[in-house]
Amino acid sequence: MITIRTAAPEELPQLRDLWRKCFGDPGAYVDIFFQKFCSIDQVLVVDDDGEVDSMAAMLPGAIQLPDGTEVPVGYVYALATNPYMQGKGHARQLLRYADDFLQKRGDKAMVLVPASPSLHRFFEAVGMDECFATRKVEILTSALSGDTGGGVMTPVPPGSTTRFGRGI
């Protein structure tokens, strides 16, 4: 039976393995992500009879409108489905659940960046609208200091041509 729920701390090894299978990142990268950016209670999983087949991290964020109003959004990161389980609708169900989860948390929108252009059609099929970023920023882990949990976004004055993004 399939259950969608928040991940449990003891499932961290399964999450690490799923991440490795889907993205190929080294374990140290995944460890840094969970130590500095995302607690287990912010990860949703698709549990199929005790096996974690899909996962997605629900990171808090905000979009600042030109008038200075800040709108809370949930950034879906590391959406992954075990390659052997793809095509069974798990990611689609997880995204629907994530939308409800984020609404209950108070987020006004869900933001997701597809890992590759080939995924744009999939996200369109699940009802997401496409938008575009002007650039991507990568930060070396050696540049991090202290607890970065959640990060901080600084307001940009209305009319400014400055654009910025946040990544790990």
C-alpha positions in Angstrom: 0.0 0.0 0.0 1.3 3.5 -0.9 1.4 6.2 1.9 2.6 9.7 1.4 3.9 11.2 4.6 6.8 13.1 6.3 10.1 11.2 6.4 11.2 9.6 9.7 14.8 10.1 11.0 15.6 6.4 10.7 14.9 6.7 7.0 17.9 8.9 6.3 20.0 6.0 4.8 17.1 5.3 2.4 16.9 9.0 1.4 20.6 9.2 0.9 20.5 6.0 -1.3 17.6 7.3 -3.3 19.3 10.7 -3.8 22.5 8.8 -5.0 20.5 6.7 -7.5 18.6 9.6 -8.9 21.2 12.4 -9.0 24.6 10.7 -8.5 25.7 13.2 -5.9 28.4 12.1 -3.5 27.3 11.2 0.1 29.1 14.2 1.5 26.9 16.6 -0.6 23.8 14.9 0.6 25.0 15.0 4.2 25.7 18.7 4.0 22.2 19.2 2.6 20.5 17.5 5.5 22.9 19.0 8.1 22.7 22.6 7.0 19.6 23.1 4.8 16.8 20.7 5.5 15.6 18.8 8.5 14.0 15.4 8.0 10.6 16.8 9.0 10.6 18.9 5.8 11.0 15.9 3.6 7.9 14.2 2.1 8.2 10.5 1.0 6.1 8.0 -0.9 6.3 4.9 1.2 5.3 1.6 -0.6 5.1 -1.1 2.0 8.0 0.2 4.0 10.2 1.2 1.1 10.9 4.9 0.3 10.3 5.1 -3.5 10.0 8.9 -3.9 11.1 11.9 -1.9 11.0 15.7 -2.0 12.3 18.3 0.3 10.0 21.2 1.2 12.3 24.2 1.8 10.9 27.5 3.1 11.4 30.6 0.9 9.8 33.9 0.1 9.2 36.0 -3.0 9.3 39.8 -2.5 7.0 41.8 -4.7 7.9 45.2 -6.0 5.8 47.0 -3.3 7.9 45.2 -0.6 5.2 42.6 0.3 6.9 39.3 1.1 5.0 36.2 0.0 6.0 32.8 1.6 6.6 30.0 -0.9 7.7 26.4 -0.6 10.6 25.4 -2.7 10.4 21.7 -3.7 14.0 20.4 -3.9 15.4 17.0 -4.7 12.2 15.5 -6.1 13.4 12.0 -6.7 11.8 8.6 -7.6 13.6 5.3 -7.6 14.4 4.6 -11.3 12.8 1.2 -11.0 9.6 2.7 -9.8 9.3 5.6 -12.3 6.1 5.7 -14.4 3.8 4.5 -11.6 2.6 8.0 -10.7 4.5 8.4 -7.4 6.0 11.8 -8.2 2.6 13.1 -9.5 0.9 12.0 -6.2 3.8 13.4 -4.2 3.5 16.8 -5.9 -0.3 16.9 -5.2 0.4 16.1 -1.6 3.2 18.6 -1.4 0.9 21.4 -2.6 -1.6 20.6 0.1 1.3 20.3 2.7 2.7 23.7 1.7 -0.7 25.4 1.8 -1.3 24.1 5.3 2.1 25.4 6.3 1.1 28.8 5.0 3.0 29.0 1.8 1.2 30.8 -1.0 2.9 29.0 -3.9 5.1 26.0 -4.7 8.3 26.6 -6.6 10.3 23.9 -8.3 13.3 23.9 -10.7 13.4 20.9 -13.0 16.7 19.0 -13.0 16.7 18.8 -16.8 14.8 20.3 -19.7 13.3 16.9 -20.4 11.2 17.2 -17.2 9.4 20.4 -18.3 6.7 18.4 -20.0 6.2 16.2 -17.0 5.7 19.2 -14.7 3.3 20.8 -17.2 1.3 17.6 -17.2 0.9 17.8 -13.5 -0.5 21.3 -13.8 2.5 23.5 -13.1 3.1 26.7 -15.0 6.5 27.5 -16.3 8.5 30.6 -15.5 12.1 31.5 -16.1 15.1 32.5 -14.0 17.9 34.8 -15.2 20.8 32.9 -13.7 21.8 30.2 -11.2 24.1 30.7 -8.3 26.3 28.0 -6.8 27.9 28.3 -3.4 30.9 26.2 -2.3 30.4 24.4 0.9 33.8 25.8 2.1 32.2 29.3 1.9 29.5 28.4 4.4 29.8 29.3 8.1 27.5 28.4 10.9 23.9 27.3 10.6 22.5 28.4 7.2 19.1 26.7 7.9 16.6 28.3 5.6 18.8 31.2 4.4 18.0 34.9 4.2 16.8 36.8 1.2 17.5 40.5 1.0 14.9 42.9 -0.5 15.8 44.5 -3.8 14.5 48.0 -4.2 11.7 48.5 -6.7 12.9 49.3 -10.2 16.3 47.7 -9.6 17.8 45.6 -12.4 19.6 43.3 -10.0 18.6 39.7 -10.1 19.8 37.0 -7.8 19.1 33.3 -6.9 19.9 31.0 -4.1 21.3 27.5 -4.4 23.6 25.0 -2.7 
